[in-house]
């Protein structure tokens, strides 16, 4: 018998016996694939159902929103807050002590007008104000400031500002109309409570009677440049000191330009130049006494007056954080020129006058609640008239004396809404030196926007 035949038979039997095993595995794989396909199809169906449900809910919400928008607004009772203006108040109180008699205060070479005199000695109201402001619509903003202050022993109420201003003009132009502080210099546009000292610089006191305001129109334009540059102009009625009289048309006008920028993250600066001009009609000289029982004989000026101002501001704050620590330097210079005539009853004289001066102040805030500063004021004047008697009657000192003043201030700031200030002045506004001590509190109530640069 051939021995190879059984061996071949065994091998063939082994091979054919494994074929059903592979067939079973293939069937199992097909079954698993079919099951996975069915599972995925079921998940897809479920996801489609959830998506359809979400879309349905979204449509329902949109329909509800549309119904709410279409529903008429409920009728509400009329009230004073119907237009929802922002209302705020700034309250000031002050204690003043002077070495000399406040009623005798004068600045040599300057005839004081407006509210240029010293605050009443002892306790006084200072200057408090109530501010109402709101966006009138998408085009206009409105603001009114009512000021209360003591003057010659009486409390006076006046409309300090009342203006409308355009919003969001795309070309960089802003238009303001009404009563507002003139943009001459740096401090003049700021409210008194935002000043770094309790009183006005001597040059502001001598030229404007503290501040210059106007009833008129202001146009300003911010140039589309990388560096901040703003130019503008105002026209007004010209009746505010050192202007005077009734003018049917334009009584005063002003042009100004400002530029500034940042130096790194710690420093920024601003430089300003402005020029104001008016034609006063019977501007009265008070004889330099804003208080007292007897009123000095008045001398009137008619002619042309122009004032030029140069201002510079520098600010420093570590990493731009003014809250913790900062330093501010402010300096301004003014030059006034008068050309016209002085008159008193039957007397008449040609007159040329020049008044000039400025101040520099530095304020260092060394912690969030404390800051201190110093200020130096200086003034000068030159007066010429064809009749020296009229200069004397107007109390326009032609001796060439140069007034000066040194001031030191310390502020305690319990919060951003309150301040207690102590200030001492060594005032040499006239030949009689005066030491003045001022203690003041200032609090802010209600909506109060951030102050400008």
C-alpha positions in Angstrom: 0.0 0.0 0.0 1.3 3.4 -0.8 2.2 5.4 2.4 1.5 8.8 0.8 -2.2 8.3 0.3 -3.2 8.3 4.0 -1.1 11.5 4.6 -2.7 13.4 1.8 -6.1 12.3 3.0 -5.5 13.6 6.5 -4.3 17.0 5.2 -7.3 17.4 2.9 -9.6 16.5 5.8 -8.0 19.2 8.0 -8.3 21.9 5.4 -11.9 21.3 4.5 -12.9 21.0 8.2 -11.8 24.6 8.9 -13.9 26.2 6.1 -17.2 26.3 8.1 -15.3 28.2 10.9 -14.3 31.1 8.6 -17.7 31.2 7.1 -19.2 31.7 10.6 -16.8 34.6 11.4 -17.7 36.3 8.1 -21.4 36.1 8.9 -20.8 37.6 12.4 -18.8 40.5 11.0 -21.6 41.3 8.5 -24.1 41.1 11.3 -22.1 43.6 13.4 -21.7 46.0 10.5 -25.5 45.9 9.9 -26.1 46.5 13.6 -23.7 49.5 13.7 -25.4 50.9 10.6 -28.8 50.6 12.1 -27.5 52.3 15.3 -26.0 55.3 13.5 -29.1 55.7 11.4 -31.2 55.7 14.6 -28.9 58.4 16.1 -29.1 60.5 13.0 -32.9 60.3 13.1 -32.8 61.4 16.8 -30.5 64.3 16.1 -32.7 65.4 13.2 -35.7 65.3 15.5 -33.9 67.4 18.2 -32.8 69.9 15.6 -36.4 70.3 14.3 -37.7 70.7 17.8 -35.1 73.4 18.5 -36.0 75.3 15.3 -39.6 75.1 16.3 -38.9 76.6 19.7 -36.8 79.4 18.2 -39.6 80.3 15.8 -42.0 80.5 18.7 -39.7 82.7 20.7 -39.2 85.0 17.7 -43.0 85.3 17.3 -43.4 86.2 21.0 -40.7 88.9 20.7 -42.4 90.3 17.6 -45.7 90.4 19.5 -44.1 92.2 22.4 -42.5 94.8 20.0 -45.9 95.3 18.3 -47.8 95.7 21.5 -48.6 99.3 22.4 -46.6 100.9 25.2 -48.5 101.3 28.4 -49.6 104.8 29.2 -47.7 106.2 32.2 -48.5 109.2 34.3 -46.6 112.4 33.5 -43.9 113.3 36.0 -40.8 115.5 36.3 -38.6 112.5 35.4 -40.5 111.6 32.2 -37.4 112.4 30.1 -35.1 110.8 32.7 -32.4 113.5 32.9 -29.2 112.8 35.0 -29.4 115.0 38.1 -26.4 115.8 40.2 -25.4 118.3 42.9 -22.0 119.5 44.0 -22.0 121.0 47.5 -19.3 123.3 48.7 -18.7 124.9 52.1 -15.8 127.0 53.1 -14.2 128.7 56.1 -11.9 131.7 55.3 -9.6 133.7 57.5 -7.6 136.7 56.3 -4.9 138.8 57.9 -6.2 141.9 56.2 -9.7 143.2 55.8 -11.4 141.3 52.9 -13.4 144.4 51.9 -10.1 146.2 51.1 -8.8 143.6 48.8 -7.4 144.8 45.5 -4.9 143.7 42.8 -2.6 146.5 41.8 -3.0 147.4 38.1 -6.3 145.6 37.7 -9.9 146.8 38.3 -11.8 143.9 39.7 -15.1 142.9 38.0 -17.6 140.1 38.3 -16.9 138.0 41.4 -13.3 138.8 41.7 -13.3 139.7 45.4 -12.3 137.4 48.3 -14.8 135.0 49.7 -16.6 136.2 52.8 -14.5 135.8 56.0 -15.7 133.1 58.3 -18.1 130.4 57.2 -19.7 130.7 53.7 -21.6 128.7 51.1 -18.8 128.7 48.6 -20.1 127.8 45.2 -22.6 124.9 45.0 -24.3 123.8 41.9 -27.1 121.6 40.5 -26.6 120.0 37.1 -29.3 118.5 34.9 -28.1 116.7 31.7 -29.5 114.2 29.2 -29.3 113.0 25.6 -32.3 114.8 24.1 -32.3 112.4 21.1 -29.8 110.7 18.9 -28.6 114.0 17.7 -28.5 116.4 20.7 -27.2 116.5 24.3 -28.4 119.1 26.8 -27.0 120.4 30.1 -28.0 123.1 32.6 -26.0 124.1 35.6 -27.5 126.2 38.3 -25.0 127.8 40.7 -25.5 129.1 44.2 -22.9 131.3 45.9 -22.3 134.0 48.4 -21.6 137.5 47.0 -21.4 140.7 49.1 -23.2 139.0 52.0 -26.1 137.6 50.0 -26.8 134.2 48.4 -27.1 134.5 44.6 -28.6 132.0 42.2 -27.6 132.1 38.6 -27.6 130.0 35.4 -24.0 129.2 35.0 -24.4 127.0 32.0 -27.3 126.1 29.7 -26.5 124.6 26.3 -27.2 122.0 23.7 -24.5 120.1 21.9 -24.5 117.8 18.9 -23.8 114.1 19.3 -21.8 111.8 17.0 -21.3 113.9 13.9 -19.2 111.6 11.7 -16.9 114.3 10.4 -15.4 115.2 13.8 -17.3 118.4 14.2 -19.1 119.4 17.4 -21.6 122.3 17.7 -22.6 123.9 21.0 -25.2 126.6 21.5 -26.3 128.5 24.6 -24.5 129.7 27.6 -21.1 128.0 28.4 -17.6 128.7 29.7 -15.4 130.1 27.0 -12.6 127.7 25.8 -9.9 130.3 26.5 -7.1 128.8 28.4 -7.1 125.5 30.3 -8.9 126.1 33.6 -11.6 128.4 32.3 -13.8 125.6 30.9 -13.6 123.6 34.1 -16.1 124.1 37.0 -14.6 125.6 40.1 -15.0 122.4 42.1 -12.7 120.7 39.5 -9.8 123.2 40.1 -6.8 122.1 42.1 -7.0 125.1 44.5 -9.9 126.6 46.4 -9.6 130.0 44.6 -9.0 131.3 41.1 -5.5 132.1 39.8 -4.8 135.9 40.1 -4.8 136.4 36.4 -8.3 134.8 36.1 -9.5 137.0 39.0 -8.0 140.1 37.4 -9.1 139.6 33.8 -12.4 137.8 34.1 -13.7 138.2 37.7 -12.9 134.5 38.1 -14.2 132.9 34.9 -15.2 134.0 31.4 -18.5 132.7 30.1 -20.5 133.6 26.9 -23.9 133.3 25.4 -23.4 132.2 21.9 -22.2 129.5 19.6 -19.2 127.2 19.6 -17.8 125.2 16.8 -14.9 122.7 17.3 -13.3 120.2 15.0 -11.0 117.3 15.9 -8.6 116.6 13.0 -8.4 113.0 11.7 -4.7 112.7 12.6 -2.8 110.3 14.8 -1.9 113.1 17.2 -4.8 114.8 18.9 -5.4 118.2 17.3 -8.5 120.3 17.9 -9.4 123.7 16.5 -12.4 125.8 17.0 -14.1 129.1 17.3 -16.8 130.8 19.4 -19.0 133.9 18.8 -21.0 135.5 21.6 -23.0 138.5 22.8 -20.0 140.2 24.4 -21.7 141.3 27.6 -19.5 139.3 30.0 -16.5 141.0 31.7 -14.1 142.1 30.3 -16.7 142.6 27.5 -19.7 144.9 28.2 -22.7 146.4 26.7 -25.6 145.3 24.5 -24.7 144.1 21.0 -27.3 143.4 18.3 -24.9 141.1 16.5 -21.6 139.5 17.5 -20.1 141.1 20.6 -17.1 138.9 21.0 -15.3 136.1 19.2 -12.6 133.6 19.9 -10.4 131.1 18.0 -8.4 128.3 19.7 -6.3 125.3 18.9 -5.2 122.4 21.1 -2.8 119.5 20.6 -1.4 116.8 22.8 -0.6 113.2 23.2 1.0 110.4 25.2 4.6 109.7 25.8 4.8 106.0 26.6 2.3 104.8 29.2 3.3 107.1 32.0 3.2 110.6 30.5 0.7 112.8 28.5 0.6 116.4 27.7 -1.5 119.2 26.1 -0.6 122.5 24.6 -3.2 125.2 23.9 -3.3 128.6 22.2 -6.4 130.9 22.1 -7.2 134.5 21.2 -10.4 136.4 22.3 -11.6 139.8 21.1 -14.4 142.2 22.0 -15.5 145.8 21.7 -16.7 146.8 25.2 -19.4 149.4 25.4 -19.2 151.4 28.7 -17.2 148.8 30.6 -17.2 150.1 34.2 -14.2 150.1 36.5 -15.3 149.5 40.1 -12.3 151.2 41.7 -11.0 147.8 42.7 -13.4 147.1 45.6 -15.9 144.3 45.1 -17.2 144.7 48.7 -17.7 147.5 51.2 -20.4 149.9 52.0 -19.5 152.8 49.6 -19.5 152.3 45.9 -16.6 153.9 44.1 -17.2 156.3 41.3 -17.2 154.4 38.0 -15.0 155.1 35.0 -16.2 153.7 31.7 -14.1 152.2 28.9 -15.1 152.1 25.3 -12.8 150.6 22.6 -11.3 147.3 21.7 -10.0 144.5 24.0 -8.1 141.4 23.0 -6.7 138.6 25.1 -4.2 136.0 24.0 -3.6 132.8 26.1 -1.0 130.1 26.0 -1.5 127.0 28.2 0.5 123.9 28.9 -0.5 120.7 30.9 1.7 117.7 31.7 0.5 114.6 33.6 2.3 111.6 34.9 0.9 108.4 36.3 2.7 105.0 36.7 1.4 102.7 34.0 -1.4 105.3 33.4 -3.0 104.5 36.8 -4.1 107.9 38.1 -6.0 106.4 40.9 -3.0 105.3 42.9 -0.4 108.0 42.2 0.0 110.9 39.8 1.5 114.3 39.2 0.0 117.2 37.3 1.7 120.4 36.1 -0.4 123.3 34.8 0.9 126.6 33.5 -0.9 129.4 31.7 0.0 132.9 30.4 -2.4 135.7 29.4 -1.8 139.0 27.7 -4.6 141.6 27.5 -4.5 144.7 25.3 -7.0 147.6 25.7 -7.2 150.4 23.1 -9.9 153.1 23.4 -11.1 155.9 25.6 -11.8 156.4 29.3 -14.7 158.6 30.3 -16.2 159.9 33.5 -19.0 162.4 33.5 -17.6 165.3 31.3 -14.0 164.0 31.3 -12.7 162.0 28.3 -9.2 160.6 27.8 -7.5 158.3 25.3 -6.3 155.1 26.9 -3.9 152.2 26.2 -3.6 149.4 28.7 -1.8 146.2 28.9 -2.3 143.5 31.6 -0.5 140.3 31.6 0.6 137.4 33.9 0.1 133.8 34.6 0.6 131.0 37.0 2.2 127.6 37.4 0.9 124.9 39.7 2.1 121.4 40.5 -0.1 118.8 42.2 1.3 115.5 43.5 -1.1 112.7 44.6 1.0 110.4 46.7 -1.8 108.0 47.7 -5.4 107.3 46.7 -6.6 109.5 49.5 -4.0 112.3 49.8 -2.5 114.9 47.5 -0.7 118.2 47.9 0.4 121.0 45.7 2.0 124.4 45.3 1.1 127.3 43.0 2.8 130.6 42.0 1.0 133.6 40.5 2.5 136.6 39.0 1.0 139.7 37.2 2.1 142.9 35.5 0.4 145.9 33.9 1.1 149.1 31.9 -1.4 151.9 31.6 -1.2 155.1 29.7 -3.9 157.8 29.4 -4.1 161.4 28.3 -5.6 162.2 31.7 -3.9 160.5 34.7 -6.8 161.5 37.0 -9.0 159.0 35.1 -6.5 156.3 35.7 -6.6 157.0 39.5 -10.4 157.1 39.5 -10.4 153.7 37.8 -7.8 152.5 40.3 -5.6 151.4 37.5 -2.2 151.6 39.2 0.4 152.9 36.9 3.3 152.6 39.4 4.6 149.3 37.8 4.0 147.2 40.9 4.0 143.4 40.1 1.5 141.4 42.2 2.6 137.9 43.3 1.1 135.1 45.3 2.3 131.8 46.8 -0.1 129.0 47.6 0.1 125.6 49.4 -2.7 123.1 49.4 -3.5 119.7 51.0 -6.4 117.5 50.0 -7.9 114.6 51.8 -10.1 112.4 49.5 -12.1 109.9 51.5 -13.7 108.7 48.3 -14.2 109.9 44.7 -17.4 111.7 45.9 -15.9 113.8 48.7 -13.0 116.0 49.5 -11.7 118.1 52.3 -9.2 120.8 51.4 -6.9 123.0 53.4 -5.0 125.9 51.7 -2.8 128.8 52.7 -1.9 131.8 50.5 0.8 134.4 50.9 -0.8 137.1 48.8 1.1 140.1 47.6 -1.6 141.4 45.2 -1.0 144.9 46.5 1.7 146.6 48.5 0.0 145.2 51.7 0.9 141.5 52.1 -1.9 139.2 53.2 -1.9 135.7 54.7 -5.0 133.8 53.8 -6.2 130.4 55.2 -9.0 128.5 53.5 -10.7 125.3 54.7 -13.2 123.7 52.3 -15.3 120.6 51.8 -16.7 119.4 48.5 -19.1 116.5 48.0 -20.7 115.2 44.8 -24.2 113.7 44.8 -25.9 111.8 42.0 -24.7 111.2 38.4 -21.4 112.9 37.8 -19.4 112.3 34.6 -15.6 112.1 34.5 -13.8 115.4 34.1 -12.0 116.2 30.9 -8.2 116.1 30.6 
